[in-house]
Amino acid sequence: MKDVKGIFINENSRILITSDNAIYNIISHKTNFKENVKIKYLDNVITGENLILDFEEKKITISDNIKYDGLNGMLFADKIKIDLVSKNINILMDKPNEEVIVNFKK
């Protein structure tokens, strides 16, 4: 798919995902968004190059050139993993000697 837009709505929130391309598995509903991925959630925006939305595992993984821009600042990382059930988020770097960069707004 090209020029993809996905909107996910529940009782408390709305998430908009856009990308240049995506591959959708009609059986598992697993979707791999690729190139210029953007996620908008409330007043937060996450950009990257790859996003895997896995309904079976109930997880989202965003990777490659991650930039998070929120009300309190910006964050740069290699990978973000989101558990859709618990809402737990892991922010990671690929190499153990690298650190996530966080810039707080004043």
Secondary structure, DSSP 8 states (H G I E B T S, - for coil): -EEEEEEEE-SS-EEEEEEEEEEE-TTT--EEEEEEEEEEETTEEEEEEEEEEETTTTEEEEEEEEEEEETTEEEEEEEEEEETTT--EEEE-SSTT---EEEE--
